[in-house]
Amino acid sequence: MTIPDDDSTKRKRWTHLRRVLERAGPFKDPNFEPSTELLSGIESVRILIIGAGGLGCELLKDMALMGFCRIDIIDMDTIDLANLNRQFLFTKTDIGKSKAEIAAKFIMNRIPNCNVTPHMNKIQDFDASFYSQFRIIVCGLDSIVARRWINSMLVSMLQYDENNQVVPTSIIPLIDGGTEGFKGNARVIMHGYTSCIECTLDLFPPQVNFPQCTIANNPRLPEHCVEWVTSILWPKEKPFGPGVNIDGDSVEHIQWIVEHATKRANEHNITGINFRFTQGVVKRIIPAVASTNAVIASICATEVFKLATSSVLLMNNYTMFNDIEGIYMLTYPPEKREDCPICSNVPVRVQINETAKFQELVDQLIEKYQLIAPLICTQIDGQSKTLYMTSTQQMLELTKPHLRMTLQELGLTNGIEMLVGDPARASSMRVIISLTSSMETTTAK
């Protein structure tokens, strides 16, 4: 049932917001001027919410109840039975339908004058012209890859003045929230001024994509052993028949992986392999708790409100929440990396031995910058050359032989610049190779 929205109801409804916007408080922004017009101004601010899962549902509800009337929401997934315990905008009758579309419909049916535009798409389906329409972007994602992609997209949209300083009007603030069980975090990212997602990758859980040489030859973590079984042993042995892919919900499949991952772990003195851990690695499971989603969404929504009204000082600029044993919260500013491959606006340098093979360089890039499927190209003698590409089978077959060649055989000289693309990034990373001799490497050791 839609709530009536006559003048008296509307005035009473926003009493709590007027207390913030129509008078100055102890935490106000130094430039804030109280005004009766700020409340109506909220209605014109266009917000993008990425993700309509547990966190995204909370974010959408909070934004709509705070008076934001122009909201877009992106999610490529459909509703599953397992979602219903925490994604409260959905019911059993919605199973199989678009999360974004059902969430938008629910909110617009309940909250008057709130226009929610759903997009059943991947974020990669849109270009800079789409994202430039929004004043603020809020992420409620469970994917580090997706976070990194939208982070690099917003960085690529920055404009610089003649002193190589970011033009403030080109910044689209990114509010990022994340939860894992009873722990969560929220942060405000102002690209060009604060640290970005790429600056602080170490804050996230360990990557689930590892260099093939590590998996095959030198496993150090239990995840490496599980990945070895799923990516190398399973295709080789075909335990359940040709063409049978791994089913993360199959007890028989997971048990087979556990058995063989345990054997490999024992060979390398690694512990920690069990059924639950293995299934988590295979399915990329991140546990979710409704109460944690509600807390983190409320923090993110508060920061959106601050940005939209300039009424209160922003968070500075990363909050950790942990209520496993009591409630613990901490806010601090993560350091902005001067050599960040995304937001520093300068190429990164990679040192490698001059006798190394191209495979070693690829593995180093994957491990150091947490790449998924790198596309590497460069200019050699004035000609553009693709060194490695895995996105199509044809290009993989053409470029895979390069992995066995030395850097010298490929024409990669000291100081040469390469462009490295990846599905985790919306723009390419500039990499300069610094070759070292065997004598220098020995001396350094």
C-alpha positions in Angstrom: 0.0 0.0 0.0 1.3 3.4 -1.0 1.7 6.0 1.8 -0.2 9.2 1.3 2.0 12.2 0.8 0.0 15.4 1.6 1.8 18.5 2.9 1.3 17.8 6.6 2.4 14.2 6.3 5.5 15.3 4.3 6.4 17.9 6.8 6.1 15.5 9.7 7.9 12.8 7.9 11.1 14.9 7.4 11.2 16.4 10.9 14.4 14.5 11.8 16.2 15.8 8.6 15.1 19.4 9.2 16.9 19.3 12.6 20.1 18.7 10.7 19.6 20.9 7.7 17.9 23.9 9.2 20.3 24.6 12.0 24.0 24.3 12.7 25.4 21.5 14.9 28.7 20.7 16.6 29.8 18.4 13.7 28.8 20.7 10.9 31.0 21.3 7.8 32.8 24.6 8.1 31.2 25.8 4.9 27.7 24.7 5.8 24.9 27.3 5.7 21.6 26.1 7.2 18.7 26.4 4.8 15.1 25.4 4.4 15.8 24.6 0.7 18.3 21.8 1.3 15.6 19.2 1.9 14.0 19.8 -1.4 17.5 19.8 -3.0 17.9 16.1 -1.9 15.1 15.2 -4.3 17.1 16.3 -7.3 20.3 14.5 -6.4 20.8 11.4 -8.7 22.2 8.4 -6.9 23.5 5.1 -8.3 23.4 2.0 -6.1 25.5 -1.0 -7.4 24.2 -4.3 -6.1 20.7 -5.3 -5.0 21.7 -8.1 -2.6 21.6 -8.0 1.2 23.5 -4.8 1.5 21.9 -3.3 -1.7 18.4 -3.8 -0.4 19.2 -2.0 2.8 20.9 0.8 0.9 17.9 1.3 -1.4 15.5 1.4 1.5 17.6 3.8 3.5 18.1 6.2 0.5 14.4 6.2 -0.3 13.4 6.9 3.3 15.9 9.7 3.5 14.1 11.6 0.7 16.3 10.7 -2.3 13.9 10.5 -5.2 16.2 9.8 -8.2 17.8 6.4 -7.7 19.2 3.9 -10.2 20.1 0.4 -9.1 22.3 -2.1 -11.0 22.3 -5.9 -10.5 22.6 -8.7 -13.0 21.4 -11.5 -10.8 18.0 -13.1 -10.3 16.3 -13.9 -7.0 17.1 -17.2 -5.3 15.4 -18.9 -2.4 18.6 -18.6 -0.4 18.4 -14.8 -0.7 15.1 -14.4 1.2 16.6 -14.6 4.8 18.3 -11.2 4.4 17.1 -9.6 1.2 13.8 -8.4 2.6 12.5 -6.6 -0.5 11.9 -10.1 -2.1 9.4 -12.9 -1.4 8.9 -16.5 -2.6 6.8 -15.3 -5.5 9.8 -13.3 -6.8 12.1 -16.3 -7.2 13.7 -16.3 -10.6 13.0 -12.6 -11.3 15.4 -9.7 -11.6 16.7 -8.4 -8.3 17.0 -4.9 -9.6 13.6 -4.8 -11.1 11.7 -6.3 -8.1 13.6 -4.1 -5.6 12.7 -1.0 -7.6 9.1 -2.0 -7.9 8.8 -2.7 -4.2 10.3 0.7 -3.2 8.2 2.7 -5.6 5.0 0.9 -4.4 5.7 1.8 -0.8 7.4 5.2 -0.9 5.6 8.1 -2.7 7.4 10.2 -5.3 10.5 7.9 -5.3 11.6 7.0 -8.8 13.9 4.0 -8.9 15.3 2.9 -12.3 16.5 -0.7 -12.4 19.2 -2.0 -14.7 19.6 -5.8 -15.0 23.1 -5.6 -16.3 26.7 -6.0 -15.4 28.5 -2.8 -14.4 30.9 -3.4 -17.3 27.9 -3.0 -19.7 28.0 0.8 -19.3 30.6 3.3 -20.3 31.8 6.6 -18.8 28.8 8.6 -20.2 26.4 6.5 -18.1 28.3 6.9 -14.9 28.8 10.6 -15.4 25.1 11.2 -14.9 25.3 10.5 -11.2 26.3 12.8 -8.3 27.2 9.9 -5.9 27.7 6.2 -6.4 27.2 3.7 -3.6 28.5 0.1 -3.8 26.9 -2.8 -2.0 29.0 -5.5 -3.7 30.3 -8.9 -2.7 32.9 -8.9 -5.4 36.4 -7.4 -5.1 36.7 -7.6 -8.9 33.6 -5.4 -9.4 34.8 -2.9 -6.8 38.1 -2.6 -8.6 36.4 -2.2 -12.0 34.1 0.7 -10.9 37.0 2.2 -9.0 39.2 2.3 -12.1 36.2 3.6 -14.2 35.8 6.6 -11.9 39.5 7.3 -11.9 39.6 7.2 -15.7 36.9 9.9 -15.7 39.0 12.4 -13.7 40.2 15.5 -15.4 43.5 17.3 -14.6 44.5 20.9 -14.8 47.8 22.3 -16.2 49.5 21.5 -12.8 48.4 17.8 -13.1 46.0 18.4 -10.2 42.5 16.8 -10.2 39.7 19.1 -11.2 37.2 18.8 -8.3 34.1 19.0 -10.5 35.3 15.8 -12.3 35.1 13.7 -9.1 32.2 11.4 -8.5 32.3 10.3 -4.9 32.3 6.6 -4.3 30.8 5.2 -1.1 31.8 1.6 -0.6 30.3 -0.9 1.9 31.1 -4.5 2.5 30.1 -7.2 5.0 31.4 -10.6 6.0 29.5 -12.4 8.7 29.5 -10.1 11.8 32.2 -7.9 10.4 31.8 -5.0 8.0 33.4 -1.8 6.6 32.4 1.4 5.0 34.5 4.1 3.3 34.3 7.4 1.4 36.5 7.6 -1.7 37.2 11.0 -3.3 39.5 10.0 -6.2 42.5 12.3 -6.4 42.3 13.1 -2.7 41.8 10.0 -0.7 43.1 6.4 -1.2 41.2 4.4 -3.7 40.2 0.7 -3.8 43.5 -0.3 -5.5 45.6 1.6 -3.0 44.2 -0.6 -0.2 43.8 -4.1 -1.8 45.5 -5.6 1.3 42.4 -4.7 3.3 40.3 -7.2 1.4 40.3 -11.0 1.8 43.1 -12.9 -0.1 42.6 -13.1 -3.8 41.1 -16.2 -5.3 43.1 -16.1 -8.5 46.7 -17.2 -8.3 49.6 -17.5 -10.7 49.7 -20.9 -12.4 53.4 -21.4 -11.4 52.5 -21.0 -7.7 49.6 -23.4 -8.0 51.5 -26.0 -9.9 55.0 -25.8 -8.4 55.1 -23.9 -5.1 51.8 -23.9 -3.1 51.9 -22.0 0.1 48.3 -21.7 1.2 45.4 -24.2 1.5 43.7 -22.2 -1.3 46.5 -23.0 -3.6 45.9 -26.7 -3.1 42.2 -26.5 -3.8 42.9 -24.4 -6.9 45.4 -27.0 -8.1 42.8 -29.7 -7.9 40.0 -27.7 -9.6 42.1 -26.0 -12.3 44.7 -28.8 -13.1 43.7 -32.2 -11.7 40.0 -32.1 -12.4 40.4 -31.3 -16.1 43.1 -34.0 -16.4 41.4 -36.9 -14.6 37.7 -36.0 -15.4 36.6 -37.9 -12.2 32.8 -37.8 -13.1 33.1 -38.2 -16.8 34.1 -36.0 -19.8 32.6 -32.6 -19.9 31.3 -32.6 -16.3 32.0 -29.3 -14.6 32.5 -28.8 -10.9 29.2 -28.4 -9.0 29.9 -26.5 -5.8 26.7 -27.9 -4.3 27.5 -31.5 -5.0 28.7 -33.4 -1.9 30.5 -36.0 -4.2 32.3 -33.3 -6.2 33.5 -31.3 -3.1 34.5 -34.5 -1.3 36.6 -35.6 -4.2 38.3 -32.2 -4.3 38.9 -32.3 -0.5 40.5 -35.7 -0.7 43.0 -34.7 -3.4 43.6 -31.2 -2.0 44.5 -32.8 1.3 47.0 -35.1 -0.3 48.7 -32.2 -2.0 48.6 -30.1 1.2 50.3 -32.9 3.1 53.1 -33.1 0.5 53.8 -29.4 1.1 53.2 -29.3 4.9 50.1 -27.2 4.5 47.1 -27.4 6.9 43.6 -26.1 6.8 41.8 -28.3 4.2 38.3 -29.4 5.2 34.9 -29.7 3.5 33.5 -26.3 4.4 36.7 -24.4 3.5 37.0 -26.2 0.2 33.4 -25.5 -0.7 33.9 -21.8 0.2 36.9 -21.6 -2.2 35.1 -23.4 -5.0 31.9 -21.3 -4.7 33.6 -18.1 -3.6 31.3 -17.9 -0.6 31.1 -14.8 1.5 28.8 -15.3 4.6 26.1 -12.7 5.1 24.2 -11.6 8.2 21.2 -9.3 8.0 22.0 -7.2 11.1 25.5 -6.4 9.8 24.1 -5.4 6.4 21.7 -3.0 8.2 24.5 -1.4 10.2 26.9 -0.9 7.2 24.1 0.3 5.0 23.1 2.9 7.6 26.7 4.2 7.7 26.9 4.4 3.9 23.5 6.1 3.7 24.6 8.7 6.3 27.7 9.5 4.2 25.6 9.9 1.1 23.4 12.3 3.0 26.5 14.3 4.1 27.8 14.5 0.6 24.4 15.5 -0.9 23.9 18.4 1.6 27.4 19.3 2.8 25.8 19.6 6.2 28.2 17.5 8.3 31.9 16.6 8.0 32.5 13.4 6.0 33.9 10.3 7.6 37.7 10.3 7.5 37.5 7.9 5.7 37.3 4.2 6.5 35.2 2.6 9.2 35.6 -1.0 10.5 32.7 -2.6 12.3 33.1 -5.9 14.3 30.4 -7.3 16.7 31.6 -10.8 17.1 32.4 -10.2 20.7 30.7 -7.0 21.7 30.7 -4.0 19.4 34.0 -2.5 18.2 34.3 0.3 15.7 37.3 2.2 14.4 37.6 5.0 11.8 40.9 6.0 10.2 42.3 7.4 6.9 44.0 4.7 4.8 47.2 6.0 3.2 47.0 7.0 -0.4 49.7 5.2 -2.4 52.0 7.4 -4.5 52.7 4.5 -6.7 49.1 3.2 -7.0 48.7 1.6 -10.5 45.2 3.2 -10.8 45.0 6.6 -9.1 48.6 7.8 -9.0 48.4 8.9 -12.7 52.0 7.6 -13.2 53.2 4.2 -14.7 54.3 1.5 -12.3 57.8 -0.1 -12.6 58.4 -3.8 -12.5 61.9 -5.2 -12.0 62.8 -8.6 -13.5 66.0 -10.4 -14.5 67.0 -9.8 -18.1 67.2 -13.6 -18.7 63.7 -14.3 -17.4 61.0 -15.8 -19.6 57.8 -13.9 -20.4 55.9 -16.4 -18.2 57.8 -15.1 -15.1 56.8 -11.5 -15.9 53.2 -12.5 -16.4 53.1 -14.4 -13.1 54.7 -11.5 -11.3 52.1 -9.0 -12.7 49.3 -11.4 -11.7 50.5 -11.9 -8.2 51.6 -8.3 -7.5 48.6 -6.5 -9.0 46.0 -9.3 -8.4 45.1 -9.7 -12.1 42.6 -12.2 -13.4 43.2 -12.5 -17.2 45.8 -9.9 -18.3 45.9 -8.5 -21.8 49.4 -7.3 -22.4 50.5 -5.2 -25.4 53.4 -2.8 -26.3 55.0 -0.9 -29.0 58.1 -2.5 -30.6 59.9 -0.7 -33.4 56.9 1.5 -33.9 54.5 -1.4 -34.3 51.8 -2.3 -31.8 52.2 -5.9 -30.6 49.9 -8.0 -28.5 52.1 -10.1 -26.2 49.4 -12.0 -24.3 45.6 -12.3 -24.4 43.3 -14.9 -23.1 39.8 -13.5 -23.8 39.4 -15.5 -27.0 40.6 -18.9 -27.8 42.2 -17.7 -31.1 44.2 -15.0 -29.3 45.2 -17.4 -26.6 46.6 -19.9 -29.1 48.4 -17.1 -30.9 50.0 -15.5 -27.8 50.5 -18.6 -25.5 53.9 -19.5 -27.2 55.2 -16.1 -26.0 55.2 -17.4 -22.4 58.1 -19.8 -23.2 60.2 -17.1 -24.8 62.7 -14.9 -23.0 62.1 -11.1 -22.7 64.9 -10.5 -25.1 63.5 -12.8 -27.7 60.2 -10.8 -27.5 62.1 -7.6 -27.9 61.3 -6.3 -24.4 64.2 -4.0 -23.6 65.0 -2.1 -20.5 62.6 0.9 -20.0 60.0 -0.4 -22.5 56.4 0.5 -21.6 53.6 -2.0 -21.7 49.8 -1.5 -21.4 48.2 -4.2 -19.2 44.5 -4.6 -19.3 42.4 -6.9 -17.1 38.7 -7.7 -16.4 39.2 -6.1 -12.9 39.9 -2.7 -14.4 38.0 -0.4 -16.7 41.3 1.1 -18.0 44.7 -0.2 -18.8 47.7 0.0 -16.4 51.0 1.4 -17.7 53.9 -0.8 -16.8 57.6 0.1 -17.4 60.1 -2.9 -17.3 63.4 -2.5 -15.4 65.7 -5.3 -16.4 68.4 -6.4 -13.9 71.4 -8.6 -14.6 72.1 -11.9 -12.9 75.0 -10.2 -11.1 72.8 -7.5 -9.7 70.2 -10.0 -8.5 73.0 -12.0 -6.8 74.4 -8.9 -5.1 70.9 -7.8 -4.0 70.4 -11.2 -2.3 
